[in-house]
Amino acid sequence: MKISIFNGAGQVDYMFGLVSGLSQFKEDQITVLDADITSDLFLQFPNVRYVPVFRFLPRNSSILEKILNIARFYFKQIWFLLTSSPGIVHFQWLDRYKFIDRIILPTIARIMGNKVVLTVHNINAGSRDNKDSRINRFSLKYLYRISNHLIVHTSLSKSELMAEFGPSGSKISVIQHGMNNRVSLKGMKTMEARALLGAGPEEKIILFFGNIDHYKGLDILIKSLDYLPDHFLSDFRLLIAGNSKDEHYTEKIISDISYSAHSQRITYRICYIPDEDVEQYFAAADCIVLPYRKIYQSGVIFMAYTFGLPIIVTDIGNFKNDMIEGKTGMIIKENTPEVLSRTIADFFNTEMYRSPERTRDFIKNWANEKYGWESIGKDTRNCYEKLFQKRHSRVAHETGG
């Protein structure tokens, strides 16, 4: 089977996991089209070919350099579609330039005889980010209609996709998100990580990790510190690590930290976190807190599970189905600073906190069994095969064979 995966220079972790799961089928030829910086990731897979289509440029690059880079990005993808033999074209992230991503690319893929599969990571990110528009909704509706098959990660996402944009249930498969198997694991110890971050060995440490954006609720977490008792805060630290996705919201967060009465208990690093630095944050923390306002599913949860770190999450999306409450984490019953503060305090009275090594081992073993990429790769490939079976049965019917 010929499989081409277009990542759109989007998130790498899911794409790498998917490719690792698909690569077990040695008879398949897999081509990955993504940013230049990820090329070395796929050298370990003999049946995977890599086509670099995008360069991440420095922020101070000239306008001409940026225009040429975008032109190269789309030219290389379109040229690939026009010159390659038909097969499966699996799109991941189509959010950069909506008209080209959601209309031009999938249309060309279909015209050239490909079966188009789309992983719907977010049903409507524009709505989530309060940036919805008629153009956004039109482009999404077209994309969902022209795709031969859609993959979502949860049953709730399938129901919402059908209700909001109208595709039939038979066109949608639910295939769960997998573990983060790309992040570097060096076996860093907690005390070593804390020393690197300037945190105390006995501090109670909670982590917020990931992109800084309004829907992720970091402001709620910062405000929740006001409701924690002074004796609790005396040996407490909030670690914040992630890249800014919304300049205005990031400015608000920095202001909130500066004016917080507990600013000395907050350590933050708002920038791109290199892969080699990720482990120290998850190794240093006692738990990760994700007070998201709206989301369907988060890859950060699966990164936390990779390190065996318990999660504290809001009761939205599929979060409660991706955890064992009291074993792998806790649910925030109401996403307010007051309730969040109580949930944080309660966590530090649980066995998850009191027995960290046992907790981390349990989480890693449970998550690896439940969210392994080998089974996800098989499920995804089954979707591909069904598309070809439909085509072959239709051809046989038309020819009377």
FENDAVEN-V98853 format. One record per pair of residues at least 4 apart in sequence whose C-alpha atoms are under 8 Angstrom apart, sorted by the first residue. I is the first residue (numbers start at 1). J is the second residue. D is the distance in whole Angstrom. If there is no record, write none. Layout:
i: {I;I}
j: {J;J}
d: {D;D}
This chain:
i: {1;1;1;1;1;2;2;2;2;2;2;3;3;3;3;3;3;3;3;4;4;4;4;4;4;4;4;5;5;5;5;5;5;5;5;6;6;6;6;6;6;6;6;7;7;7;7;7;7;7;7;7;8;8;8;8;8;8;8;8;8;9;9;9;9;10;10;10;11;11;12;12;13;13;13;13;13;14;14;14;14;14;15;15;16;16;16;16;17;17;17;17;17;17;17;18;18;18;18;19;19;20;20;20;20;20;21;21;21;21;21;21;22;22;22;22;22;23;23;23;23;23;24;24;26;27;28;29;29;29;30;30;30;31;31;31;31;32;32;32;32;33;33;33;33;33;34;34;34;34;34;34;34;35;35;35;35;35;35;36;36;36;36;36;37;37;38;39;39;39;39;42;42;42;43;53;53;53;53;53;54;54;54;54;55;57;57;61;61;62;63;64;65;66;67;68;69;70;71;72;73;74;75;76;77;77;78;78;78;79;80;81;81;81;82;82;86;86;86;86;87;87;87;88;88;88;88;88;89;89;89;89;89;90;90;90;90;91;91;91;91;92;92;92;92;93;93;94;94;94;95;95;96;97;98;98;98;98;99;99;99;100;100;101;101;102;102;102;102;102;103;103;103;103;104;105;106;106;106;106;106;107;107;108;109;109;109;109;110;110;110;110;115;115;115;116;116;116;116;117;117;117;117;117;117;118;118;118;118;119;119;119;120;120;120;120;121;121;122;122;123;123;123;124;124;124;125;125;126;126;126;126;126;127;127;128;128;128;129;129;132;132;133;134;135;136;137;138;139;140;141;141;142;143;144;144;144;145;148;148;149;149;149;149;150;150;150;151;151;151;151;152;152;152;152;152;152;152;153;153;153;153;153;153;154;154;154;154;154;154;155;155;156;156;156;156;157;157;157;158;158;158;158;158;159;160;161;161;161;162;162;162;162;167;167;168;173;175;175;175;176;176;177;177;178;178;178;178;178;179;179;179;179;179;179;179;179;179;180;180;180;180;181;183;183;183;183;184;184;184;184;185;186;188;188;188;188;188;189;189;189;190;190;190;190;191;191;191;192;192;193;193;193;193;193;194;194;194;194;194;194;194;195;195;195;196;197;199;199;202;203;203;203;204;204;204;204;204;204;205;205;205;205;205;205;205;205;206;206;206;206;206;206;206;206;207;207;207;207;207;207;207;207;207;207;207;208;208;208;208;208;208;208;208;209;209;209;209;209;210;210;210;210;211;211;211;211;212;212;212;212;212;212;212;212;212;212;213;213;213;213;213;213;213;214;214;214;215;215;215;215;216;216;216;216;216;217;217;217;217;217;218;218;218;218;218;219;219;219;220;220;220;220;220;221;221;221;221;221;222;222;222;222;223;223;223;224;224;224;224;224;224;225;225;225;226;226;227;227;227;228;228;228;228;228;229;230;231;232;232;233;233;236;237;237;237;238;238;238;239;239;239;239;239;240;240;240;240;240;241;241;241;241;241;241;242;242;242;242;242;243;243;243;243;244;244;244;244;245;246;247;248;249;250;251;252;253;254;255;256;257;257;257;258;259;262;273;273;274;277;278;279;279;280;281;282;282;282;282;283;285;286;286;286;286;287;287;287;287;288;288;288;288;288;289;289;289;290;290;290;290;291;291;291;291;291;292;292;292;293;293;293;294;294;295;295;296;296;296;297;297;297;298;299;300;301;301;302;303;304;304;304;304;305;305;305;305;305;306;306;306;307;307;308;308;308;308;308;308;309;309;309;309;310;310;310;310;310;310;310;311;311;311;312;312;312;312;312;312;313;313;313;313;313;314;314;314;314;314;314;315;315;315;315;315;315;316;318;319;320;320;320;323;323;323;324;324;325;325;325;326;326;326;327;327;327;328;328;328;329;330;330;331;332;332;332;333;334;334;335;335;336;337;338;339;340;341;342;343;344;345;346;347;347;348;348;348;349;349;350;351;351;351;352;352;353;355;356;357;358;359;360;361;362;363;364;365;366;367;367;368;371;372;373;374;375;376;377;378;379;380;381;382;383;384;385;386;387;388;389;390;391;392;393;394;395;396;396;397}
j: {27;28;29;87;88;28;29;30;86;87;88;28;29;30;31;87;88;89;90;30;31;32;33;87;88;89;90;30;31;32;33;89;90;91;92;32;33;34;89;90;91;92;93;11;12;15;32;33;34;91;92;93;33;34;35;91;92;93;94;95;96;34;35;54;93;34;92;93;15;93;16;38;17;180;181;182;183;18;177;178;180;299;19;92;20;41;181;182;21;178;179;180;181;182;373;22;373;376;377;23;377;24;45;373;374;377;373;374;375;376;377;378;374;377;378;380;381;28;30;45;47;48;374;377;47;47;47;47;48;49;47;48;49;48;49;50;51;48;49;50;51;50;51;52;53;77;38;39;50;51;52;53;54;39;52;53;54;55;56;52;53;54;55;56;55;56;42;43;50;51;52;48;49;50;48;72;73;74;76;77;69;70;72;73;69;61;66;65;66;66;67;68;69;70;71;72;73;74;75;76;77;78;79;80;81;105;82;105;108;83;84;108;109;112;108;112;112;113;114;115;113;114;115;114;115;116;117;384;109;114;115;116;117;116;117;118;119;116;117;118;119;118;119;120;121;119;121;98;101;102;101;102;101;101;102;103;136;139;103;104;139;104;105;105;106;106;139;140;142;143;107;139;142;143;108;109;110;116;143;146;147;111;146;112;113;114;115;116;114;115;116;146;147;148;387;146;147;148;149;147;148;149;150;151;384;147;149;150;151;150;151;152;150;151;152;153;152;153;295;296;157;160;161;128;137;140;129;132;130;131;132;133;136;131;132;215;294;295;214;215;136;137;137;138;139;140;141;142;143;144;145;165;146;147;150;165;167;167;171;387;171;172;173;383;171;172;173;172;173;174;175;157;158;172;173;174;175;176;157;174;175;176;177;297;158;174;175;176;296;318;159;174;160;296;317;318;161;296;317;162;169;172;173;174;163;164;165;166;167;166;167;168;169;171;172;172;383;376;379;380;371;376;299;371;302;371;372;373;376;302;303;305;306;367;368;371;372;373;299;302;303;306;306;275;278;279;303;275;276;278;279;279;279;192;193;279;280;283;193;283;284;194;283;284;285;195;201;284;196;284;197;280;281;283;284;198;199;200;201;280;283;284;199;200;201;280;280;203;237;235;235;236;237;235;236;237;285;286;348;236;237;238;239;284;285;286;287;237;238;239;285;286;287;288;289;238;239;240;241;281;282;285;286;287;288;289;218;238;239;240;241;288;289;290;240;241;242;288;300;241;242;243;300;242;243;244;245;216;218;242;243;244;245;246;249;250;270;217;218;244;245;246;249;250;218;246;249;292;293;294;295;290;291;292;293;294;221;290;291;292;293;222;253;290;291;292;223;253;256;224;291;335;336;337;225;289;291;337;340;226;256;257;260;227;260;337;228;336;337;338;340;341;262;337;341;261;262;337;338;341;232;233;341;342;345;233;234;235;236;345;237;265;265;265;266;267;265;266;267;266;267;268;281;285;266;267;268;269;270;268;269;270;271;273;281;269;270;271;272;273;270;271;272;273;250;270;271;272;250;250;251;252;253;254;255;256;257;258;259;260;262;263;266;263;263;266;277;278;278;281;282;283;307;284;285;288;304;307;309;307;309;309;310;353;356;309;310;311;312;304;309;310;311;312;311;312;313;311;312;313;314;312;313;314;332;335;313;314;316;314;316;335;316;317;316;317;316;317;318;317;318;319;302;303;304;305;311;306;307;308;309;310;311;309;310;363;364;367;364;367;368;360;364;359;360;361;362;363;364;328;359;360;363;327;328;329;352;359;360;363;328;329;330;329;330;331;332;343;344;319;329;330;331;332;319;331;332;333;334;335;319;320;331;332;333;334;320;322;323;324;325;331;327;328;329;328;329;329;330;331;330;350;352;352;359;363;352;359;363;352;343;347;343;339;340;343;339;339;340;339;340;340;341;342;343;344;345;346;347;348;349;350;352;353;352;353;354;353;354;354;355;356;359;356;359;359;359;360;361;362;363;364;365;366;367;368;369;370;371;372;372;376;376;377;378;379;380;381;382;383;384;385;386;387;388;389;390;391;392;393;394;395;396;397;398;399;400;401;401}
d: {7;5;6;7;8;6;5;6;8;5;6;7;6;5;6;6;5;6;7;6;5;6;8;8;6;5;6;8;6;5;6;6;5;6;7;6;5;7;7;6;5;6;8;8;8;7;7;6;5;6;5;6;8;6;8;8;7;5;6;8;8;5;5;7;8;8;8;6;7;8;6;8;6;6;8;6;8;6;8;7;7;8;6;8;6;8;8;7;6;7;8;7;6;7;6;6;7;7;6;6;8;7;8;7;8;8;5;5;7;6;4;7;8;5;7;8;7;8;8;7;7;7;8;8;6;8;7;6;6;8;6;5;6;6;5;6;7;7;6;5;6;6;5;6;6;8;7;8;8;7;5;6;6;7;6;6;4;6;7;5;7;6;6;8;7;8;8;8;6;8;7;7;8;7;8;7;5;8;6;7;7;8;7;5;7;6;7;6;7;6;6;6;6;6;6;6;6;6;6;6;7;6;6;6;6;8;6;7;8;6;6;7;6;7;8;7;7;5;5;8;7;5;6;6;5;6;7;7;7;6;6;5;6;6;5;6;8;8;6;5;7;6;5;7;8;8;8;7;5;6;7;8;7;6;5;7;7;7;5;7;7;5;6;6;7;6;6;7;7;5;6;7;7;6;6;6;6;7;7;7;7;6;7;6;7;6;8;7;5;7;7;8;8;6;7;8;5;5;7;6;6;5;6;7;8;7;6;5;6;6;5;6;7;6;5;8;7;7;8;7;7;8;6;7;8;8;6;8;6;5;4;8;7;6;5;7;6;7;8;7;6;7;6;6;6;6;6;6;6;6;6;6;6;6;7;8;7;7;7;8;5;6;8;8;6;5;6;6;5;6;7;6;6;7;6;5;6;7;7;5;5;4;6;8;7;6;7;6;8;7;6;6;6;8;7;7;6;7;8;6;8;7;8;7;6;6;6;7;7;5;5;6;7;7;8;7;8;7;7;7;7;7;8;7;7;5;6;6;7;5;7;7;6;7;7;6;6;7;8;6;5;6;7;6;8;8;8;7;6;8;7;7;8;7;7;7;7;7;6;6;8;6;5;5;8;6;6;7;6;8;6;5;7;6;5;6;5;7;7;8;8;5;6;7;8;8;8;7;8;7;5;5;7;6;5;6;8;7;8;6;5;6;7;7;5;5;7;7;5;6;5;6;5;6;7;6;5;6;8;7;8;6;8;6;4;6;8;8;6;5;6;6;6;7;6;5;6;8;7;7;5;7;7;5;5;6;6;7;7;6;6;5;6;7;8;6;8;8;8;7;6;6;6;7;7;8;6;6;5;6;8;7;6;4;6;7;7;8;5;5;6;6;7;8;7;8;6;6;7;6;7;8;7;5;7;8;7;6;7;8;7;7;8;8;8;6;7;8;4;6;6;5;7;8;7;8;8;7;6;6;7;7;6;8;7;6;6;8;7;8;8;8;6;5;6;7;6;5;6;6;5;6;8;8;8;6;4;6;7;6;5;6;7;7;8;7;5;6;6;6;5;4;5;7;6;6;6;8;8;6;6;6;6;6;6;6;6;6;6;6;8;5;7;6;7;7;6;7;7;8;7;6;8;6;6;8;7;7;7;7;8;7;7;7;8;6;5;6;7;7;7;6;5;6;6;5;6;7;6;5;7;8;6;5;8;7;7;6;8;8;8;8;7;7;7;6;7;4;6;6;6;7;8;6;6;6;7;6;7;6;5;7;7;6;7;6;6;6;6;8;8;7;7;7;4;6;7;5;5;8;8;6;7;8;5;5;7;8;8;8;7;4;6;6;5;6;7;8;8;7;8;7;5;6;7;6;5;7;7;6;6;6;6;6;6;8;8;7;7;8;8;7;8;6;7;5;7;5;5;7;6;8;7;7;7;8;8;8;6;8;8;7;8;7;6;6;7;6;7;7;6;6;6;7;6;6;6;6;6;7;7;7;7;7;8;6;8;7;7;6;6;8;8;6;5;8;6;6;6;6;6;6;6;6;6;6;6;6;6;8;5;8;7;6;6;6;6;6;6;7;7;6;6;7;7;6;6;6;6;6;6;6;6;6;6;6;6;5;6}
